[in-house]
Amino acid sequence: MKDLSALVDSGIRPDVLLPPKVESHVEVDILESHLTGRHAEIRFMALIEAALGLQNADAIAQSSERVSALVFGGADLATDLGSGAGWEPMLFARSRLVQAAATAGPVIGQNDNVIAVNSFIEIDLLGQVNAEFLLGHQFTAPGGQMDFVRGAQRSKGGKSFVAASSTAAQGKVSRIVPRLSAPVTDPRMEVEYVVTEFGICNLRGKSSTERARALIEIAHPTVREELAAAAEEAGFWWSEGEGAPSAPSGAAGTIRR
């Protein structure tokens, strides 16, 4: 309460507060009752660091429109739960927070100018993204990736990016592939900007042919002809000449303003 009073008295108005160890909606109610007037637009990112907070995650997420995110405090939560802090022991806790945030409503998109940057393991020529499966096994959980992919695009002035190097395994494996070999993390119509070291392409509103050509343009040069042949075999286009087709005008390299 001393920190909260000091903030009000200081005249400073931050955009976001990160209240620690939030265990129920009561803490959010206290923040709202004190941060009024010129502080009424401050949003809260509730830090969940205790078992009680995890149990009450739904109520915390839905307690106010000013709660813009739930933040996972893994180290303190592991201590409170008496568990390890590794990925597997904390997987349920992470998933629990993602579920609570998702069911509370599209809070990410309520913020202006959200820029979401997520990574991918592979993306196919349709724009479908795999960000969780590797070599036939679950490598990681999807977490809140889809929430941010969608939320950023709903945000006024927001943009959503998925980014990775064009190859893996020291250049032996292309991350841009003809078709995914794993579950889809981000559906093709939800993917906006794709980034590799060879450029950026915007898949929003593109046809399957335009998507394939734009993605081939930012693939590693050593696999472009192979990808073009796979795209032609799949029926994305019919070849009009030798080599990989060039990207259609405007298919790659632009970011909407």
PyMOL commands that set and color helices and strands:
alter all, ss='L'
color gray80, all
select helices_A, chain A and resi 2-10+25-34+37-39+51-55+57-61+74-81+91-103+108-110+145-154+188-190+208-217+221-233
alter helices_A, ss='H'
color red, helices_A
select strands_A, chain A and resi 16-17+43-48+67-72+115-119+122-124+129-130+133-134+137-138+159-163+167-168+173-174+176-177+193-196+199-202
alter strands_A, ss='S'
color yellow, strands_A
deselect
rebuild
show_as cartoon
